[in-house]
Amino acid sequence: MLLQRKCLKRMAAALAVGVLCITSGAGAVQAKEQPTAEQAAPGLVVGRLAHNMSWINVYFLRFNSLSAKGGPKNSSVTFEMEPAMSGLGTKQTTFYFAKRLPAGKYQLTGLGSINGAMTTESKLDASIPTFEVTSGGVTDLGLLVVQPTGGGKAVLLPVDDPSPVDELVRTYFPDEVAAASGAVTRWPGVATWAAQPFTYGDTDSGLGMVVDAINAGIEKGNRLKAQARWQEAKTAADYLAIAKTATTMLSEPAVAADGTMYFGSGLGQVQRRAPDGTWSHIDSGLSVEISALSLLPDDTLAIGTEDGRLLRQESAGGKFVPASRFTPTTRVLDLHQWADGTWWVTTRVQQGKDLLTNVHSGKSLAEIDTTTPVKTMSQAEAVSGFVVRPFFATSAGTKTKYFVGIAGVESHTYDSATATWTSLAKKAALQPIANNTGSVLVNMKSDQFSTDEGASWSAFKDPGRAHFVAFFNPTEGLAVRTPTSAFAAPDMEVHATTDGGKTWSLLSTLPKSPCDLRSLRQNDVQKRIFCVFHDGSIHSAGMQGGWVPERIVY
């Protein structure tokens, strides 16, 4: 009994160092050390981060780290994102993070932008719910979306996405995931999140003085009307509902005979533009970017995603259902259906230090051979110093032919009539871009276009530093050019041709190059081009010139 009393006294004094008294045998009392919170096995925290802003600002102003504070010592921790930005973009536009942390409660405190040795951080509101890290367990924070709301403000939105901890996290963070074997816990903070805007830029737009100047030129009523939507939002669900109407990533469009356009976009949305210029959205039920789509004869859509999923609508305007699945590190680039109903799906996937562009085939979307491609192209992922990798491979389909290539490196053409491939290398390599129907092919590398599926090519006159040329038919087209270096934020000009590119006339000049060149798209029926401006708003221009606001987001 005396030993027990002494041990009880020692136990009270030793709680801080984790000593626990137990009895064994015939009343014998021993002291045994219990692991402290710091000594216990860590838990794993995983999650995803997406940016609902134009590509150019994801690239230059992206948040690629997330900070939190908590645990046994109330320490600050940083989650760094994968995949890192590479070349002209990412394999995925959604970033992933995973980190082992000591058990305890934590709270998200900021979003950071790490660029080499420079790090900037935007502080998050202190009302964000805490999350619990359990010893040996996995805490899944789900998907967090950075959503600008105008005026240099943004909100961080949780998306109730039940996707499990998948192969992407295991691929990018193998050591962390290998050490975790416990149950996965979904973060309940999604249900109680109060979205509070935070400041992320030093100017009105948050995107710099150039974008501020562009915004000043946009019709005031449109701007104020768009901003009011965000100011009226009260909950995370309110913000997310608006965000789904304002997604800024636009895939190559599918264009119906009446000019209706469908674009794959972020947050699992398909953006639809009616012939009268009205925009609406179709929710696929996913939360990832829809990176490719195709409009079928029965007016249903087939879609491919940034994480390798293929889905198809059950009926026009109906629900999307799964068809096939590539590995989650695969980005779907293009969906092409041949006249006999066969599908070709072009993808990009990283393999070691190389990027592979693969063409897969199947009798239907559900029968795509996701493991053995019919054609593969490889390009180096790593670069050093000022060595610039070649452009990513692109693909284009016509009625009887399919083109895939890297300009100046290699290209391959498939002829469905003979079921054969023709390959070209080096300077002879093509990188054609097709109009909506594939009736006109444009090869920017050689300033040529074809109206017979590449059997013959006709030269057109480059209006000078043209970054984009859209032929709506063999005679009419628009070109976007910058008179001076693209690195100096030059003016941007729109030129038109009505004689197959023999001559061009200047239609309009846009100061300070606000159009994100990667987002330029065309509508052959209405003879218009579309562009996502740096602030995320969509504008269009036609054969009569002048950029018209299509959709102002904030």
N, C-alpha and C positions, 0 to 999 in steps of 0.2 A: 504493500500500500504506500509505503514511503517513496519507493521508486516511482510509483504511478503519480503521486503528488508532485515530485520533483520534475517528472517528465511533462506533466500538465503545465507547470510553470515555465519550463523550457519551451514548450510548444507555443505558448502565447508570445514569448519573446522571439521565437524563431519563425513566426509566420512570414515575416518579410523576406526570409531567405529560403522559404519552401521546405522546412523540416516538419515532418509529421510523425507523431508518436503512435506506435501500434503495440498491441500485446500479442504474445505468442507463447506457446507452451503452457506451463503451469503458472500463469500469471506473470511471466517474465515480460518486461517492458523494454522495447528497443526504439531507437530513433532511426528513421529512414528518410533519405532526402527525396523530395518530390520536385519534378521539373518546374521551374518558373515559367511564366508566359513567354519570356525571352528564350528559354531553353527548349520549349516545346517545338514539335515539328511545325514548320511554317505552312500557311495555306496558299493557294494559288488564286489570283484575281485575273480575270480575263474580260475582254470586251471589245467593242468596235467603235470607230469614230468615222462619221461621214460629214462632208462639207456640202451644203446646198448653196453653192455659189459658182460663178462662171469658172471654167477650167483655168483661165489665166491667173485668177486670184487664188485658186486652190494651189497652183504651182508656186506662185511667188509669196503668197501671204498665208499659206496653209498653217494650221495648227498640227504639229506632229508630236506633241507630248502633252501629257495630262498629269497634273500634280495633285497630291492628296496629303493629308496629315492625320496621324493617329498612331494606334498601336501602343505597346507597353510603355514606350518613352515619349509618346506624342511626337514622333519624328516626321519629318517631311520626306516624301518619296516621289519619284518621277517615273511615269510609264512612258516609254518611247515606242513609237509606232512602226509597224511594218505593213506592207512593203514600202521601202524608201522610194521617193520619186525617181524615175529613171528616164533619161532621154526626153522624148516628146510627151511623156505621160507615164501613167502607172499601168501595171497589169490589172489592178483593181482600183476603183476610186474610193472604196471603203478601206480604212486602215484598221489594223488589228493590234491589240496590246495584251501582254501577259506578264505577270511578275509575281514571284513568291514573296510573301510578307509575313511577319510575325502575327500570331493570332491577336485579335482585338478589334475595336471599332475605328473606322476611318471616315474621313469626309473629303470629297473633292474640293480643291481650293483654287485651281487655275488651269488655263489652257496655255501652252507654250509653243513657240515657234523656234526650233533649233536649226540654225543655218551655219554649219561649221562651228567656229568658236563663239558665234553670237547667239544669244538666247533672249527672247522677249517673252513676257508673260502677261496675260489678261486675267485679272482676278475674278473669280466666280462668287456669286452671292452666298452668304453664310447660311441661308435657309435650306440649302440642298441637303436631303436626307443622308444620314450616315449609312455605311454598309459594314457588315460584320465579316471578318476573316476568321475561319475556324481552322484549328490545327489539322493538317492533312486533308482538308476539304478544298472545294473549288467554288469560288464566288463569281457568278457570271453577271456583269453589269449590263449586259445586253448591248443594244445599239444606242449611241449618243449622236445627235445631229447638231452641227453648228449651223444656225440659221440667222443670217443677217436680217435686220428689221429696219434698216435705214438710219441715217444720221450717225453713222459710226458706231451703231449698237448691234448686238446680236444676242441670241438666246441659245442655251444648250438644252436640247430637247431629248428626253428619253423616249424610245420607241418600244412598245410592248411586243417584242419579236421573240417567239419561242424557239428560234433556231438553236440547236445544241452547240456546245464547244466542238468545232468540227476540224477537218483536216487542215484548214488554213492556219489555225492557231498552232496545231501540232507541227506544221511545216516551218513556220517562222520562229517558233519558240520551243524547239524540241527538248532542250534541257529542263526548262521550267515545267513543261507538261509531263515529262517522264517522271518527275519527282512527285506528281500529284496523283493520288489514287482514291481520294475520298469522294463522297457524293457531291453532285453539283447543286448549288443553291442559287435560285433566281433571286436577284435583288428586288425586294419589295418596294424600294424607293420609287419605282416607276409609277406606282399608284398614288403617291403622296407628294410628288414633285411640284413645286411652285416655281414656274419658269420666270426668272428675273433677268431683264436685259443687262448686259455688261458692255463696257466700252472696249473696243478692240482696235481703234485707229485714232490718229491724231487729227483727222480732217472730218468734214461733215459726212462724207460717205463711208469713212473708215478705210477707203481704198486709195487715198492719195489725192493730190491736187488736180491731176489730170482727169480722174473720174468726177471730181467735184465740178470741173469746168464743163464736162459732158452733161452732167445732170442739170446744170443751169440752163442748158439749151433745150431741154425736154419740156414739152407743153405742160405748164404749171398745173392745170386742172387734173391731168392724168397722174402727175406725181403726187399731189396732195391726196387724191382719192385712194391711191395705192398705199400711201403711208398710214392713212386712217385705219385700214384693215388691221395693221399690226398693232396700232395703239389701242384698238378696242379689244384685243385678245387679253384674256385674264388667266387662263390655265394652260398647262402644257398641251392639253388636247386641243385647245383653241389654236395655239400656234402651229401645231402639227397639221391640223386641217387646212390652214392657209398655206403651209409649206408645200403640201402635196399639189396645190394648184400653181406653185411658183418654182417648180424644179427647173434647173438651168442646163443640165446636160442633155443634149439632143443627139440621138443616133442619126444615121442616115435615114431619111424618111421613106415610108411607103405611101404612095400617092394614088388615090382612086381616080377613076375616069372623070369625075366631076370636079377634081382638084382638091378634095378633102385630103389632108395630110395627117399621118400618124408618126410620132417620134417616140422611140424608147427613151426613158429618162430616169432620174434618180428616185429613190424611195419607193421603188416598185411601180412607178407611174408610167402610163402611156399618155403623152400629151397629144390632143387632137385639135387640129385647126380646120374649121369649116370654110367653105369657099367664100363666105361673106366676111372672113377675118375673125370670127368668134372662136375663142380658145376654151377648151374644156379638158378634163382629164379622166382617164379610166384607171381604176385602182386594181392592180393585179393580185393584191393580197400579199405580195412580197415586200421586203424592205431594202433590197439591193438594187443596184443600177440595172436597168434593162438596156443592154448594150447593142442589141440588134433585133430587128423585127421584119415580118413579111406579111403582106395582105393577100389573103387567098381569094379565089373566085367567089366563094360563098360569103364574102365580107367578114370572115373571121380572121383573127390575127394569130400568128405564131411568133413567139418571142424567145430570145436567148439572153442570158444574164452574165454579169461580170464574174460570177462564181460557178459557171459551167452548167446552168440549168436550161433545159428546153421545155417550154410549155405551149399549150394551144387552147384557144377558146372553144368551149363546148358548142356555142352558137354565137351568132352576131350579137355583140353587146353582152355576151354571157360571161360566166366564170372561166378562169384559166385553170387548166388541169395539167399535172406533170406529164411529160412525154418521155424524155431521156435525161441522163445526168452524166456529165464529164466529171473529172476530179475537180474539187472546189478551187484549185489554183488555176483553172482554165478560164479564160475570157472568151466569150463568143463574139466573133467579129462580123459574121455575115450569115444570112440564111437564104438559100437559093433553091427554088423548086423548078425542076425540068418539066417539059411538056408531058412526059410519061408519068409524072407524079413523084419521081425520085427526088430526094432532098440531098443537097450538099450543105455542110455546115463548116465554115472556116473559123478556126480558133487560134488563140495565142496562149502559150504556156511556157513557163520558165523551167529549164532543165539544167541544173548546175549553173554555170555562168552564161549559158546561151538562152536566147529566146527562140522558141520554135513556133512557126506558123504552119498549122496543119489543116488539111482539107479532109473532112470525113464524109462518108456516104451512107445512105440508107433508103430502103423502099418507102419508108414513112418516117416521120419524126420519132416515133416510138421504136423504130428499128435502126437508128443510126448506130454504126459501129464506132463506139467511143474510144476504142483502144488502138485500132490499126487504121491510120489515115491512108488515103489514096495518093496524097502528095504532101511532102514536108519541105519546109525551108528553114534554115537556121541562120541566126545572126548573133554576134557577140554581144553580151550584156555589159561587160566591164569596159570602162574607158579610163584613160589617164591623161593628165595634162590637158592640152587643147585638142586632143584627138576626138573627133566627133563621129559617133556611130552613124551608119546609114539610116535613112528613114525606115520606120516600121513597114513591113510588108502590107500591101493593100490588095483587095480583090474586087472584081467586077464581073457581073454576069450579063449575058445577052440571051437571045432565044436558043442558040445552039452552041455557044462558046462560053468558057469561063477563064478568066485571067487572074493570076496571082503573081505578084512580083515585088522586087525592091529596085527602084530606079537606079540604073548604073551598076547594079550588082548581078541580079539574075531575074528572069521572069519565065513563067510557064503558062502555056495556053492549052486548054482542053477543048477538043472538038467532039461534040456528042454524036455527030453523024458518023465519024470513023472510030470513036472511042479511043483516041490517041492524044498524047501530050506532045507539044512542041516546046523546046526550051531555047532561051537566048541568054547570053551572058554579057557582062561588062557594059560597054557603051550601047550595045544593041538591045539591052534589056528594057522592057516596057513597064510602065506603071499606070495603066489607063484608068480613067475615072469615067463611069457610065452615067448618063442622064437617067431620069426616073424609069424609063421603059427599056433602057439598054439599046435604043435605036441610034444613039450617038455616043462614041467613045472619044475621050480627050486624053492625049498623052502630053502632059505639061513639060516633060523633060525635053521633048523634041519639037514642041509647038506644032503638033499635028492633031487632026481629028479624023475619025472614020465613021462612015454611015453604013458600012457593010460588014459589021462585026469583026473588023480588023483585017479583012482581006486586002484592003488598000487604004492608004493614008494620004490626006491632003494637008498641006501646010497652011497655017493661019499666022497672021502677023501678031507678034507679041506687042501689046500696047506699052510695054516697058515696065519691068519689075512687077509683072502680074503674079499675084499669089493664088488667084482662083479664077478659073474660066468656066462658065456654065453655058453650054450650047443647049437651047431648048428644042431646037430642030436644026436641020443642016444650014440654015441661013441666019437665024436670030440667036443672040446670046449676050451675056453680060460678063464683064471682067472687073475684078477688084485689084487695084494696084496701089503701091506706095511710091511716090516719086523719088524719095530718098531712102537712106538706110532704115530698116525696120527697127533698129536698136535705138533710134533717136525719137521715138513717138511721133512719126511724121503724120502729115495729112494723109487721108485715105480717099482715093478717087474711084468712082464707078464709071466705067465706059461701056458703050453699047455697040453692037454690030448688027447689021441687017443683010450683009453680003458674005456670010461665012467666014468672017474674020479677016477679010482683005483690008477693011478700013474700020476704024473705031472712032466714036465721038464721045467726048467727055459729058457726062450727065450731071454729076454732082461731086462735091468735095466735102469730106467730113473731117473737121479739125481734130488733131491729136490722136488719130487712129484708135477710136474706142471699140471697134469691132474686133472680136476675138476670131482671128483667121481660121482657127481649127473648127469653129462652129458653123462656118458658111454652108448653107444647104440651098437646094433649088426646087422649084415647082414648075414643071414644063407646061402644065395646063394653063396656069395663070401667068407664066413668064415672069416669075419673081424670084429673087434670092432673099435668104433670111440669115440673120446673124444674131448671136447672143453678145450683147455689149458687156463691157467689163463689170458693170454693176449687176448683171444678171437679167436685165431687160432685153426683150426680143424686138428687133426692128426688121423691116423689109424694104426692098427697093425693086422697082419694075423698069420696064423699057422706057418709061417717061422720066425716070430719074427721081431723086429725092428719097431720103430714108424716112419711113413712116413708123411711128411707135405701134407695135403690135400688142405687146403685153408688158406693162410696167409692173415690177414686182415690189419695189419699195422706194 
